[in-house]
Amino acid sequence: MTRPEGNDPDFQGPHSRGLHFYGRRKGRKLRTTMQGLLDGRLPTLRYDPAAAPVVQFSHSPDDIFLEIGFGGGENLAAVAAARPDAGFIGAEPFINGVASLLRHIEDQALSNIRIWDDDVRLILAGMPEACLAGAYVLFPDPWPKRRHAARRILAPAVLDELARLIRPEGSLVLASDHPVAKSWLLQAACSHPDFRWTARRPADWRARPQALVPTRYMKKAERESRIPNWFLFERKRG
Ligand SMILES: C[S@@+](CC[C@H](N)C(=O)[O-])C[C@H]1O[C@@H](n2cnc3c(N)ncnc32)[C@H](O)[C@@H]1O
């Protein structure tokens, strides 16, 4: 996959603060209805990095979950619909994906999702310790080449932040269909002292956790005969 780089505004966000995001921020021109959702709904649902996560939800949830790179938002909308008592923060710089999530939010009348429409790395450091019940990183960009390893989302600094933010016994759910990405995801999380891989048998990484729904990337992987796996980690105590 060839991606333009440098200072192209389609690839660098308004808050980038020197962090380079290597994915796409824009895709096809949005239909009027989708642009209307972005203009009308996003400002009211945007995650505020200056405020504590819990105060951003009207129901002060005990459990808050973060999905990093929610793509079209299929999973985020489904888990949020299944847990109206909880709060969900989704981070996704790809604006067409954000518009797609907003459509799910409208269609299902969801009120427990806040959206960070930029690079997740910009909000992690500002979040308080142990504020999350769990996090999802589903089908991250695989960056299989060794020379692109620094672009992988589960870099040590991000995993350290997730270890700080996920409370003891909270969950970190990872998924991939890409052989190289499966191995770097597993290696990163297994070698982190604060996370424990909960799998006991192959079925535990072969079967999609019941609460999650197939995402766009998962469906594409299955159409193209790639095998998705799910890796469930628990944040250790202490
Ligand atoms: C391969 S897609 C998977 C999307 C979705 N999880 C799914 O399963 O359909 C990876 C997503 O991660 C997003 N992403 C990459 N780097 C990110 C970052 N630093 N912060 C937030 N999202 C990121 C990309 O924009 C892209 O939408």
The ligand as an ORCA input file, in Angstrom:
! r2SCAN-3c Opt
* xyz 0 1
  C      -7.525     -1.351      9.110
  S      -8.583     -0.129      9.786
  C      -9.698     -1.063     10.853
  C     -10.931     -0.310     11.202
  C     -11.928     -1.024     12.108
  N     -11.350     -1.288     13.424
  C     -12.444     -2.296     11.486
  O     -12.141     -3.381     12.021
  O     -13.154     -2.215     10.470
  C      -7.531      0.659     10.992
  C      -8.126      1.968     11.451
  O      -7.284      2.510     12.471
  C      -7.295      3.915     12.306
  N      -6.078      4.440     12.961
  C      -4.787      4.284     12.574
  N      -3.961      4.940     13.386
  C      -4.738      5.516     14.343
  C      -4.460      6.358     15.446
  N      -3.212      6.724     15.734
  N      -5.506      6.796     16.198
  C      -6.766      6.423     15.902
  N      -7.093      5.624     14.859
  C      -6.094      5.188     14.076
  C      -7.289      4.122     10.802
  O      -7.737      5.408     10.416
  C      -8.214      3.000     10.348
  O      -9.548      3.433     10.239
*
